[in-house]
Amino acid sequence: PLPVLESSARTVVLALPIIVVHTLAVSFASYRLIRTVFQQNRQLQEMHRTDAHTGLQARGHWQEQADALLHQHHASGEPACMLMIDIDHFKQINDTHGYTVGDEVIAAVGRTIRSCVRGPDCAGRYGGDEFAVVCGNTLPGEALAIAQRIRHSIEALRLPALEQLRLTTSIGLAPAKGSHRTLRDWLNDTDAALYRAKDGGRNQVWESPSTPAPLLADA
């Protein structure tokens, strides 16, 4: 027969504090592990949402917001506008002053754009020296005011290490339309307006569908 192991009541009572402490320690360690994993997941999500170089929203994230606004426009007619912003002569800046200065310019422009948009607006990096701002519940006139505020602020921007450098931007503006069946259609219209601004002399705003003249009214 198997031996029967028995503990006296005194042994059980003496062991209870150890059991309780061990259980609490394991529970606390598990809680800390779960919390650490949760925080790491949040950090990874934040990295996915944010462009590390500019602090603006990463391309995938702001495009998700833009797509949602386009669907909202289709569903309810709520107005929305997109801005596409390009740093004028950025290649020349890199070639003349080096890529380190180019990186500083992109970071400074990103900070300036972030300071010019409203709380609900979605400002992000499109790629290279191009940026985008998506504005929900916004009419073209309101979006133009934001675009001009960005344009003027960047024109007034000075880099501490290179104060003689003057920066300007070209900006395309396109309201969401029913004919935009996909986000790509909306992006294409905004991009076309941007290139009209660049071809028209830069440091200006053009709206799509193409306006007969650049929009230079102050914000």
Protein Blocks (a to p, Z undefined) as FASTA:
>chain_A
ZZdddddfklmmmmmmmmmmmmmmmmmmmmmmmmmmmmmmmmmmmmmmpcfknopacfkl
mmmmmmmmmmmmmmnopacdddddddehklmmmmmnojklmmmmmmmmmmmmmmmpcfkl
ccddfbhjbccdddehiafklmmmmmmmmmmmmmmpccfklmmbccddddddddddfklm
bfklmmmmmmmmmmmmmmnngaiaddddddfbdcfbdZZ
